[in-house]
């Protein structure tokens, strides 16, 4: 369902429709930077807002946010020096004992992250890594399955922001740890695909400290008028390189202090 919003430009509406059609039709589309530009962040977030608004109007519920572009390598790839964020909806989460449907994804890649679950609102800044720490109820190991509606991941900043920060799905690990029990910056991560090691990293790979990423997000969310709220899940950013996800794959991430998390994907022709 696409709802025409009289408060956004025709270019923003057109970009949102292009990305929505790719998602519903299962065929990646051309980048949207021809419509909104490569680095017009305000226009890109307006596109994202239209898409999320349509999803919510159709019955989805906002359950959190994800932070992207937290690694220097990815920022260099896109020629930017700042992260971005997307919105998590309730139908994006899969449990470890569920099969992640490959048919919901177009060009999936997996990355291991720390998920923060908030115990209190982050509605009054300024925010620092120290000040956001007390708002975290607990942390969990997470696998984010990023995806792009843009063909061949041919993205620049405007494309990925508009495309909900290239969000897809995610899986959370069972273990829950307070920040008195685990220090996010000190964790080490190993991710495997079908038993083969494909990515390693650590907490410092995420903006120097995943709590730095959370502080950045809290600031950005407040600036955009949608502050972070108690109970929300925050995917704080990749701890190491992403890896493509073939149909039928089993992705596992082990994160020191947080245990493991496993995502099992359906075969190519399964929904």
Buried (B, 14 or more C-beta within 10 A) or exposed (E): EBEEBEEBBEBBBBBBBBBBBBBEEEEBBEBBBBBBBBBBBEBBBBBBBBBBBBBEEEEBEBBBBBBBBBBEEBBEEBEBEEBBBBBBBEEBBBEBEEBBBBBBBBBBBBBBBBBBBBEEBBEEBEBBBEBBBEBBBBBBBBBBBBBBBBBEBEBBBBBBBBBBBBBBBBBBBEBBBEBEEBBBBEBBBBBBBEEEEBBBBBBBBBBBBBBBBBBBBBBBBBEEEBBBBEEBBBBBBBBBBBBEBEBBBEBBBBBBBBBBBBBBBBEEEEE
